[in-house]
Amino acid sequence: MFIFESPSTSEFRQRFDEKLQKMFSSIGIKEGTIWIEVFYDGKDYYFNEAGYRYGGSVSIYPIDYLYGINQMAADIHYALTGESKIYGYTSLIDASKERRYVIVFTDFISIPGR
């Protein structure tokens, strides 16, 4: 599991890590890319959406950039050999080029006249 850190990470993991691991194990997931979207209002957590695939925002790049994990290579290796190998592959991102990654969160906006 790859986590974009938040101030609530420790609390969230204490409350849900074991339950999530049991859930994934119970449906036979052994390896792969799983993402979970959770909202937090300062008191409660609300599970909104989850996927057993790469994220729609080309998440392979921030995972590679932030954690040094080439998900595609690891997934192909696992599919062909049945062996887990998360680390040790060449990055998908050219190290000689300047890298920037930004995620922008906004509220829904209303455009007058639309």
N, C-alpha and C positions, 0 to 999 in steps of 0.2 A: 504494500500500500504506500503510495506517495502522498504526502500531506503538505499543502501550502500552509505554513504555520500561522496560527492565530493565537491571540492571548488566552483563548479558551481551550487550547489543544490538550493540556494535561487533564483538565476536568473532563473533557469529552472522552478522552481515551480511558480514564478510570471508569467512567460510566458505561461505555459501549464497546470497547475493544474485544472483550471476551465474547460478548453476545454476537458481534459481527463475525468474529472468527468461527463461532459455532454455526452461524447461518450459512456462511460460505462453504464450510466443510460439509454441512448436511446436504447440500445440493451438488457435492462432488467437485467443487472448484479447487484445483491444486495450484495453478499458476495462471497468470494473465493480468490484464489491466482492468482494474475496477475503479470507478470513481463514484463518489457519493456527494450529493449536494445537500447541505444541512444549513438551516437558518437558526440563528440564536438570538433571542430577544433580551438577553441579560439574565434570564431565569430558566427558560425551557428551550430544548432543542427540537426542531421540526425537520424530519427527514422529508425532503421534497422529491428527489429523483436520484436514480442510480443507473449505472451502465456497466456492462461487462464488455468494454471495447475502449478504443482510444476516444478521448473527448473530441467534440466537434470543433474545438478551437485549435486544432493541430497541437494537442497537448504533448505530443512526442517531443517537440522542441523545448518547451520549458522544463520538462522532466530531464532531458539531456543537459540542458544549460544549467539548471539549478542543482541536480543530483549526479550528473555524469553517468546516467543510465540510458543506454540505447535500447529502448523497449522493443523496437522492431527486430533487431538482431537477437535479443533474448527470447522473444516469442518464436521466431523461426527456429532457433536452436532447440527450444523445448519441444516444438511440434515435430521436429525431425528425429530427435534423440531421446526424448522423455527425461532429459537431464536439465536441471535448473542452472542457469548461468546468467545472473542479472548483470554482474560487473565484468569488465575486461574487453569490451568491444570498442572499436573506433567510434568516436563521436560522429553524429550526423551533421554537426555544425563545424564549418571551416574555422579552425582556431586562429588563422591569420587575419580573419575579418573582425571588425568591431561588432560586438554583440549587445543587443538591448532587448529586453522583454518587458512589456507593460500590460497589465490587465486593468481595464477601466470599468468601474461599476457605476451605474447611474440609476436614478429613479426614472420611471416613465415620465415623458414630457408631453405636454399638449401644445400643438402648433396651431395658433389662431388661423381660422379660415380653412382648416383641413377636416 
